[in-house]
Amino acid sequence: MNQKIKNSQNPNKFSKPKIKKRFNILSICIGDSINLKKLQENFKKYPYITREHPIILKLGLDQYVVITKFGVITFWNVTKNLRKEFINEIQNFVDGFDNSFSFFDYLKVFMINNKEDKVLFNKIILSKLDKEKIQIISFVLSQSVALERYEVKIEQRLNELAKIIENIKLNLKKEFKEQYLLSQISDIFLIKQKAISHLSLFDKPDTTWEKPEIEKLYNKLYLYFELEDRFDILNEKIEFLSENNKILLDFVSTQRSHFLEMIIIFLFALDIILIVIEFLFLK
């Protein structure tokens, strides 16, 4: 009886924190890059909350879209139809537009009366929401999605390398010509260059230097998505691919040199035979 009285006096003692707002966040890779300057000059259908990278547009009440220069956009509480409509409207500003939307990721964000922000499995708990937090959360999630795209590309190159090596074992030479290998090497280094320059994996956004609270959230997200570890692994695979492709290129060059040497020897021998025949007939 006494326990019931105590509970009735403290009804919120064991209650969970009340969720003030919730957001469903979806990041989608739609191409190689987005020309943010042209986008802002020509696309004025929705108001801009911030024009600093990554830029934020407000699509409706508690509905936002965050656009990065490296081809990934992040929707906050945006319906499927509106997402589709928005992507169609900005696709002219996208370089290498990819409508397969194969690379994406999602998070849930909850606003709760909490002392500090928390990053948990597939969800983030915030004490409050402002444009800086929208930027940071979207930016890191976008980095993760874009990095996954590069990871898949490098994995495909590794599979192609395995096929080339198998063809060498089977003495099939049609798939490892010099031009093909040079193309492979240039593509590999291009992926590395894009991963470093476009994703800004080693540069903290400016807002993290201005607000310690934002920097803490950024660091938590950076660790959660394992961006540094994933890039290190990607870099190791890139180095492995480039070294092995160079070895194959040297092999092909050597084979071609041997072939040219054989042709020269054959022509030299043929020339001697013709001289001998001519000498015998003239005699």
C-alpha positions as CSV (number, residue, x, y, z in Angstrom):
1,M,0.0,0.0,0.0
2,N,2.8,2.4,0.9
3,Q,4.7,1.6,-2.3
4,K,1.6,2.5,-4.4
5,I,1.4,5.8,-2.5
6,K,5.1,6.5,-3.3
7,N,4.6,5.7,-7.0
8,S,1.5,7.9,-7.2
9,Q,3.5,10.8,-5.6
10,N,6.3,10.4,-8.2
11,P,4.6,9.4,-11.5
12,N,7.6,10.4,-13.6
13,K,10.2,8.7,-11.5
14,F,10.5,5.7,-13.8
15,S,9.1,7.2,-17.0
16,K,11.2,7.5,-20.1
17,P,12.3,10.9,-21.4
18,K,9.7,12.4,-23.7
19,I,10.6,12.7,-27.4
20,K,10.0,16.2,-28.5
21,K,10.7,15.6,-32.2
22,R,11.9,12.8,-34.4
23,F,13.4,12.8,-37.9
24,N,14.0,10.1,-40.4
25,I,17.2,10.9,-42.3
26,L,18.2,9.3,-45.7
27,S,21.4,10.0,-47.6
28,I,21.5,9.1,-51.3
29,C,24.4,9.2,-53.7
30,I,23.1,10.7,-57.0
31,G,26.3,11.3,-58.9
32,D,30.0,12.1,-59.0
33,S,29.6,15.7,-57.9
34,I,27.1,18.6,-57.6
35,N,27.9,22.1,-58.8
36,L,26.7,24.0,-55.7
37,K,27.4,27.5,-57.2
38,K,25.2,26.9,-60.3
39,L,22.6,25.3,-58.1
40,Q,22.3,28.3,-55.9
41,E,22.3,30.7,-58.8
42,N,19.5,28.9,-60.7
43,F,17.5,26.8,-58.2
44,K,15.4,29.1,-56.0
45,K,12.2,27.1,-55.5
46,Y,13.0,26.5,-51.8
47,P,14.6,28.8,-49.2
48,Y,18.2,28.3,-48.2
49,I,18.9,27.9,-44.5
50,T,22.7,28.1,-45.2
51,R,24.7,28.5,-48.3
52,E,27.9,27.2,-46.8
53,H,29.0,23.7,-47.7
54,P,27.1,21.5,-47.2
55,I,24.1,23.7,-48.1
56,I,20.7,23.3,-46.4
57,L,17.3,23.9,-48.0
58,K,14.0,23.9,-46.2
59,L,11.3,21.9,-48.1
60,G,8.5,22.2,-45.6
61,L,7.7,22.1,-41.9
62,D,10.6,20.1,-40.3
63,Q,11.6,19.0,-43.7
64,Y,15.1,19.7,-44.9
65,V,17.6,18.6,-47.6
66,V,21.3,18.9,-47.3
67,I,23.4,18.9,-50.5
68,T,27.2,18.1,-50.7
69,K,29.6,18.9,-53.4
70,F,30.6,15.2,-53.7
71,G,27.2,14.0,-55.1
72,V,25.3,13.0,-52.0
73,I,22.1,14.6,-50.7
74,T,20.5,14.0,-47.3
75,F,16.7,14.3,-46.7
76,W,15.2,15.0,-43.3
77,N,11.6,13.8,-42.9
78,V,11.0,14.1,-46.7
79,T,8.5,11.8,-48.3
80,K,9.4,9.5,-51.2
81,N,7.4,11.4,-53.8
82,L,9.0,14.7,-52.7
83,R,12.5,13.2,-52.7
84,K,11.9,11.9,-56.3
85,E,10.6,15.3,-57.4
86,F,13.5,17.2,-55.8
87,I,16.2,14.9,-57.4
88,N,14.6,15.4,-60.8
89,E,14.6,19.2,-60.4
90,I,18.4,19.4,-59.5
91,Q,19.8,16.6,-61.7
92,N,21.0,19.2,-64.3
93,F,23.5,20.4,-61.7
94,V,24.8,16.9,-61.0
95,D,27.9,15.7,-62.8
96,G,27.8,12.0,-63.7
97,F,24.1,11.7,-62.6
98,D,23.3,8.1,-61.5
99,N,19.6,7.3,-61.2
100,S,20.2,3.8,-59.8
101,F,20.6,5.3,-56.3
102,S,22.5,2.1,-55.3
103,F,24.4,3.8,-52.4
104,F,22.4,5.1,-49.5
105,D,22.2,5.0,-45.7
106,Y,19.7,6.2,-43.1
107,L,19.5,7.3,-39.5
108,K,16.9,8.3,-37.0
109,V,17.2,11.5,-34.9
110,F,15.3,12.0,-31.7
111,M,15.1,15.3,-29.8
112,I,14.9,14.5,-26.0
113,N,15.5,16.5,-22.9
114,N,19.0,15.2,-22.5
115,K,22.3,16.7,-21.2
116,E,24.4,15.7,-24.1
117,D,24.1,14.4,-27.6
118,K,24.5,10.6,-28.1
119,V,25.3,8.6,-31.2
120,L,23.8,5.0,-30.9
121,F,23.2,2.2,-33.4
122,N,21.3,3.8,-36.3
123,K,20.0,6.6,-34.2
124,I,21.1,9.9,-32.7
125,I,19.7,11.5,-29.6
126,L,20.0,15.3,-29.4
127,S,19.2,17.8,-26.7
128,K,18.3,20.4,-29.3
129,L,18.5,20.8,-33.1
130,D,20.0,23.7,-35.0
131,K,21.4,24.2,-38.5
132,E,24.9,23.3,-37.4
133,K,23.8,19.9,-36.2
134,I,21.8,19.3,-39.3
135,Q,24.9,20.2,-41.3
136,I,27.3,18.0,-39.3
137,I,25.0,14.9,-39.2
138,S,24.2,15.1,-42.9
139,F,27.8,15.8,-43.8
140,V,29.3,12.7,-42.0
141,L,26.5,10.4,-43.2
142,S,27.1,11.7,-46.7
143,Q,30.8,11.0,-46.4
144,S,30.0,7.5,-45.4
145,V,27.7,6.9,-48.3
146,A,30.2,8.4,-50.8
147,L,33.1,6.4,-49.3
148,E,31.0,3.2,-49.7
149,R,30.7,4.0,-53.4
150,Y,34.5,4.2,-53.7
151,E,34.9,1.0,-51.7
152,V,32.7,-0.9,-54.1
153,K,34.6,0.6,-57.1
154,I,37.9,-0.6,-55.7
155,E,36.5,-4.0,-54.9
156,Q,35.4,-4.3,-58.6
157,R,38.9,-3.4,-59.7
158,L,40.3,-6.2,-57.3
159,N,37.9,-8.7,-59.0
160,E,39.1,-7.5,-62.4
161,L,42.7,-8.0,-61.4
162,A,42.0,-11.5,-60.2
163,K,40.5,-12.3,-63.6
164,I,43.6,-10.9,-65.4
165,I,45.9,-13.0,-63.3
166,E,43.7,-16.1,-63.9
167,N,43.9,-15.4,-67.7
168,I,47.7,-15.2,-67.5
169,K,47.7,-18.6,-65.8
170,L,45.6,-19.9,-68.7
171,N,47.8,-18.1,-71.2
172,L,44.9,-15.9,-72.5
173,K,46.4,-12.5,-73.4
174,K,43.5,-10.6,-74.8
175,E,42.5,-8.9,-71.6
176,F,45.7,-7.4,-70.5
177,K,46.9,-5.1,-73.2
178,E,49.0,-2.0,-72.2
179,Q,46.2,0.5,-72.9
180,Y,43.8,-1.5,-70.7
181,L,46.3,-1.6,-67.8
182,L,47.1,2.1,-68.1
183,S,43.4,2.8,-68.0
184,Q,43.1,0.7,-64.9
185,I,46.0,2.5,-63.1
186,S,44.6,6.0,-64.0
187,D,41.1,5.0,-62.8
188,I,42.5,3.7,-59.5
189,F,44.4,6.9,-58.8
190,L,41.4,9.0,-59.8
191,I,39.3,7.2,-57.2
192,K,42.0,8.0,-54.6
193,Q,42.2,11.6,-55.6
194,K,38.4,12.0,-55.4
195,A,38.2,10.3,-52.1
196,I,40.7,12.7,-50.6
197,S,39.7,16.0,-52.2
198,H,35.9,15.6,-52.6
199,L,35.1,13.9,-49.3
200,S,37.3,16.1,-47.2
201,L,37.9,13.2,-44.9
202,F,40.8,14.8,-43.1
203,D,39.3,18.3,-42.8
204,K,36.9,19.2,-40.1
205,P,34.0,21.4,-41.1
206,D,34.4,25.1,-40.1
207,T,31.5,24.9,-37.6
208,T,33.4,22.3,-35.5
209,W,36.0,25.0,-34.7
210,E,33.4,27.5,-33.6
211,K,31.3,25.3,-31.3
212,P,32.8,22.6,-28.9
213,E,29.4,21.0,-28.8
214,I,29.3,20.5,-32.6
215,E,32.9,19.2,-32.5
216,K,32.0,16.6,-30.0
217,L,29.0,15.4,-32.1
218,Y,31.2,15.4,-35.2
219,N,33.9,13.3,-33.5
220,K,31.2,10.8,-32.2
221,L,29.8,10.4,-35.7
222,Y,33.3,10.1,-37.3
223,L,34.1,7.2,-35.0
224,Y,30.6,5.6,-35.4
225,F,31.0,5.4,-39.2
226,E,34.7,4.4,-38.9
227,L,35.6,6.9,-41.6
228,E,39.4,6.9,-40.9
229,D,39.7,3.1,-40.6
230,R,37.7,2.6,-43.8
231,F,39.8,5.1,-45.7
232,D,43.0,3.5,-44.5
233,I,41.7,0.1,-45.8
234,L,40.7,1.7,-49.1
235,N,44.1,3.3,-49.4
236,E,45.8,-0.1,-48.8
237,K,43.7,-1.7,-51.5
238,I,44.5,1.2,-53.9
239,E,48.2,0.8,-53.2
240,F,47.9,-3.0,-53.8
241,L,46.1,-2.5,-57.1
242,S,48.4,0.1,-58.4
243,E,51.5,-1.9,-57.6
244,N,50.1,-5.1,-59.2
245,N,48.9,-3.3,-62.3
246,K,52.4,-1.8,-62.7
247,I,53.9,-5.2,-62.4
248,L,51.4,-6.5,-65.1
249,L,52.2,-3.5,-67.2
250,D,56.0,-4.3,-67.0
251,F,55.1,-7.9,-67.9
252,V,53.2,-6.9,-71.0
253,S,55.9,-4.5,-72.0
254,T,58.6,-7.2,-71.6
255,Q,56.4,-9.6,-73.6
256,R,56.0,-7.1,-76.4
257,S,59.8,-6.4,-76.4
258,H,60.5,-10.1,-76.7
259,F,58.0,-10.3,-79.5
260,L,59.7,-7.4,-81.4
261,E,63.1,-8.9,-80.8
262,M,61.8,-12.2,-82.3
263,I,60.5,-10.3,-85.4
264,I,63.9,-8.5,-85.8
265,I,65.7,-11.8,-85.5
266,F,63.3,-13.4,-88.0
267,L,63.7,-10.5,-90.5
268,F,67.5,-10.6,-90.1
269,A,67.6,-14.4,-90.7
270,L,65.2,-14.0,-93.7
271,D,67.5,-11.3,-95.1
272,I,70.5,-13.7,-94.8
273,I,68.6,-16.5,-96.5
274,L,67.7,-14.2,-99.4
275,I,71.3,-13.1,-99.8
276,V,72.4,-16.7,-99.8
277,I,69.8,-17.7,-102.4
278,E,70.6,-14.7,-104.6
279,F,74.4,-15.6,-104.4
280,L,73.7,-19.3,-105.4
281,F,71.5,-18.4,-108.3
282,L,73.8,-15.7,-109.6
283,K,76.7,-18.2,-109.5
